[in-house]
Structure formats: structure tokens, C-alpha cells
């Protein structure tokens, strides 16, 4: 991907790239925690991100609603994957 392609891709995002990076990093951290048997700790990482996104939304951040949707989708995917363990808590 050349610089122009990246700029075009970034221009289409309504959520800043750094926010998408935070979601990705949190998802990777949560999965690593789950792989280490710490499913609840991974869940907490994602819940904290969703909470921060909701704060952004409530403060009127232009991309707040979309940010909440991305965090919620990430949390939902994690829960589907590890829900059997989470139910025990």
C-alpha cells in the first residue's frame, strides 16, 4: 500500500486512526489474557475501552457513536468466543 492509498483509506474513516489502534491493541491484549486463562481480565480490558468510548459519546465527540459501536462489537465477539467461561463468574 503506497502513501496515497493509506491517505485515501484514512480519509474514509470517521474514527481517528489512533482510536482504531486502541481497539486493536485492547483486543490483542484481551485475547492474550484469555489464552493465559485470564478470560475475565480480558473482558475487563474491553469493558474499560467501551466505557471510555461511551464517555466520548456523552461528551459529544463527533465519532463517539461509531466508536461505541466498534468497542461493543469487539466486546460482543470476545463474549461469544469466551462466554462459557464468563458465565461461571
C-alpha positions in Angstrom: 0.0 0.0 0.0 1.5 3.3 -1.0 1.2 6.6 0.8 -1.7 7.7 -1.3 -3.6 4.5 -0.7 -3.1 4.9 3.0 -4.2 8.6 2.9 -7.3 7.6 1.0 -8.1 4.9 3.5 -7.6 7.2 6.5 -9.7 9.9 4.9 -12.7 7.4 4.7 -12.5 6.7 8.5 -14.7 8.7 10.7 -12.9 7.3 13.8 -9.3 8.6 14.1 -6.7 6.0 13.4 -5.3 6.3 17.0 -8.7 5.2 18.3 -8.9 2.2 16.0 -5.4 1.3 17.2 -6.6 1.4 20.8 -9.4 -1.0 19.9 -7.0 -3.4 18.1 -4.4 -3.3 20.9 -7.1 -3.9 23.5 -8.4 -6.8 21.5 -5.0 -8.4 21.2 -4.4 -7.9 25.0 -7.7 -9.4 25.8 -7.1 -12.4 23.6 -3.6 -12.9 25.2 -5.1 -12.7 28.6 -7.7 -15.3 27.7 -5.1 -17.6 26.2 -3.3 -17.4 29.6 -6.5 -18.4 31.3 -7.4 -14.9 32.4 -10.7 -14.5 30.5 -12.3 -12.2 33.0 -9.2 -9.9 32.9 -9.5 -9.7 29.1 -13.2 -8.9 29.4 -12.4 -6.1 31.8 -9.9 -4.6 29.3 -12.6 -4.4 26.7 -15.3 -3.1 29.1 -12.9 -0.3 30.1 -12.5 0.6 26.4 -16.3 0.6 25.9 -16.7 2.8 29.0 -14.2 5.3 27.6 -16.0 5.3 24.3 -19.3 6.0 26.0 -17.7 8.9 27.8 -16.5 10.2 24.4 -20.0 9.8 23.0 -21.6 11.6 26.0 -19.2 14.5 25.6 -20.4 14.9 22.1 -17.3 13.7 20.2 -18.2 13.6 16.5 -17.2 10.0 16.1 -18.4 8.9 19.6 -21.4 6.8 18.4 -19.3 4.9 15.9 -16.6 4.4 18.4 -19.1 2.9 20.8 -20.3 0.6 18.1 -16.8 -0.6 17.3 -16.0 -1.3 21.0 -19.4 -3.0 21.5 -18.8 -5.2 18.5 -15.3 -6.1 19.8 -16.7 -6.9 23.2 -19.6 -9.0 21.7 -17.1 -11.0 19.7 -15.0 -11.7 22.7 -18.0 -12.7 24.7 -19.2 -15.1 22.0 -15.8 -16.7 22.0 -15.3 -16.9 25.7 -18.9 -16.7 27.1 -18.9 -20.2 28.5 -16.1 -19.1 30.9 -17.6 -15.7 31.7 -20.9 -17.3 32.7 -19.2 -19.0 35.5 -18.2 -15.7 37.0 
